[in-house]
Structure formats: C-alpha cells, structure tokens
Amino acid sequence: METPRLMDLIRRLRYHEPDVGAQIDDDGTARIVWRHDYVGHPLTLLTTEQDLAAAVTAMGEGCRDALWPENSIEEAGLNLLLVHVDEVVASRDTSAPLRVNREGLVWPEPTRVTDLPAGPTHLEWVANLAAEDDDN
C-alpha cells in the first residue's frame, strides 16, 4: 500500500527532529516515535494512511483559505495538524500514544495543575528576567 500522507507527516517531523522512527505496516497502520525538547519521554503517534488522509483533507478544507491560501488543501491540513501536535505537547499529558483519526488529532485530557512540576509560571519567569535586566 502506498502511504503518501504518512510519508509527508514523517518528512515534516524529521525536519525538526531527524531521529523520528516510523513503523508502517502493509495495511497502512503507522506508529511514529520521536523526541521533543519539552518532553522527557518519547512521543508516539498512531494512525493509518486512510485516517491521516481524511483528516488532513477535512482540516485543510476548513483552514486553507484563511491560513495558507498558497498551499494545497492537504498541505494546509498537515500544517494545522502539526500545529495541533505542538499544542498538545505543550499543554497535555503525552505519556500515552497520540492518535490521529479521520477528523484530526485526538486530544488527550488536559494536564491538571497538580500534575505540573513545581516552579515559577512562565509569567513569573519572564517577570523575573525583566527585573534582572532592570538591575543591570
């Protein structure tokens, strides 16, 4: 089975992380594994060629004209899917595999505040840097 959408996704992930691993079965089922700078464990994404193709087409039809008018519908959909992956990595528990179905990325439950590591928030951290700059 040909897997052009899976190959596009893997190529785009490898642009930022060259060590992306992918296992694609004969039926188009894929397991993609990579590391992200903000996560201490490998990320895993599960999908199929059919689901990914349907998702990027549906997502692209909804966003291309507004966000990426110079791109094809499929390219715009893949762009938006990758934005969603980045948002999930930044805000959700990614210890279980991520999944892409025919509608797009299936978002895991939000990370509870009690699950976040202790330390200053981003705003406190930025405020502290600004205060240090004022002292210099």
Secondary structure by P-SEA (a helix, b strand, c coil): cccaaaaaaaaaaaaccccbbbbbcccccbbbbbccccccbbbbbbbcaaaaaaaaaaaaaaccccccccccaaaaaaaaaaaaaaaaaaccccccbbbbcccccccccccccccccccccaaaaaaaaaaaaaac
